[in-house]
């Protein structure tokens, strides 16, 4: 009985939060997380990461009051260049940045224009009161905007 309690105690100690890795953050997604920290000054929240046969994706939210796309363009130009991101185009309500096959999409918060609720993006949808940030790397698909990007 003492051995069982001792082994069980060791298992509990070995499973502390510091030792548990997030399975959705592989090396591709971890790089996205590191870049988001540099580009968005820790204002991101609600990290979601996905890895699959077709793509790697990391998404965040930033409260609308905490982010201004014009200030982002002005203040983060050097950081974007250093990391390798280049502004490509505005598509619907998204600002698309490319780094080779990798895509970063910054999507405006949802607004009501006339009677139309603007909810269009490239890889993701607009959110009600938040900017939606998507980092995307395709693995076996060509259905993304940076596929056509030529520097």
N, C-alpha and C positions, 0 to 999 in steps of 0.2 A: 504494500500500500504506500509506503514512504517513497519507493522508487517511482510509482505512478504520479504522485503529487510533485515530486522533484522534476520529472520529465515534463509534466504539464506546465509547471512554473517556468521552465526554460523556454518552452514554446511560446508562452505569453510574453516573456521578456524579448524574445527574438522577433516578435511581430509588432514592435513599436512603430509609431508613425514615421520615424526617421528612416526606417529600413524598408518601408513599403514604397515601391516605385509605381508611378502612374502608368499602367499598361498602354494607354492611348498615346503616350508621348515617346515615340520612337526617335531615332536620331534626326530624321527630317523634321518632325513636329517640334522637337526640342529646339532646333535652330530657329523655327518660327517664333517660339516663345521668347527666346533670347533677343531676337530682332524687335519684337513687339515691346519688350521692356525698354530698349533703346529709343524707339521711335515715339512711344506714347507715354513716356515718363511715369510709368506705373499707374496710369489712370484707367487702365483696362480692368474689366471684371468679368465674371462668369465665363471662364475659360472652358472651351469645349474642343476636344481633339479627336480626330477620327483617322484611322489608317485602314485602307482596304486594298484590294487588288487594283482598283481603278484610280485611286487618288489618296493623297494625304491632305488633311484639312485641319486648320486650327481657327477657331472663331472667338471673338470677344465682343463685349459691349462697352461703350463709353457714353456716359450721360451727355445729353445734348448741350447742357450748360458748361461742360468741362472740355469741349472740343470745338475748334473752328478750323475748317478746312483751309481757309486762306492763310491763317497764321501757321498751320502745319506746313503748307508749301514754302512759306518764307523761312521759318525757323529750322526745318528739318532737311533742307536741300543737301547740306554737307553729309549728314548722317545717311540719307538715302543713297547718295553717290558712293559713300564709303562701303556700305553694305552691298550695293549692287543694284538697288531698285531704281528704275527709270519710269517716269510718268508716261503712260501710253495714250490713254483716251478717257473721255467721259462717256459712259454708256448708260443710258436711261438715268437712274439716280445714283450711279456708282462712279467712283474715280478708280481707274484701273492702273496699277503699277506692275511692271514686268521685270524679272531677273531671269533671263533665259526662259526656261519652261515654267518657272515659278510665277505665280500671280498673287498680288495683294489687292484686295478690293475694299475700298472704304465707301460704305453706303450711307447716304443721308437718312436722318430720321423721317418717318412717315409724315406726310402733310396732306391736307385736303385742298385740292385745287378745283374750284368750282364744285361740281358734284362728283368728281373723279378722285378716288383715293389712290394716290401714287404709291405703288408698292413694287416697282420693278427694279431688279438688279441684274447682275450677270450670273453669279453662282449662288446668291442668297437673296433673301427678301429684306425689305426695310422693316425696322422695328418702330414701335410707337413713339418712344421718347428717348431713344438711344441711337447713336451711330453704331453701325454693325461693321466690324472689321473681320475680314476673311483672308487667311493665308491659304494658298492652294497650290499643290503640286500634283499634276496628273501623272499617273503611272502607265496606263494603257488606254488612253483616250485622247482625242483631239478636240473635245467640246469645251473649249475655254478660250478666252479672248487673246491671251498671250501666245497662242499657237501661231497666230498670224503676225506677231510682233517681229519686226526686223530693226535692229539698231543701226 
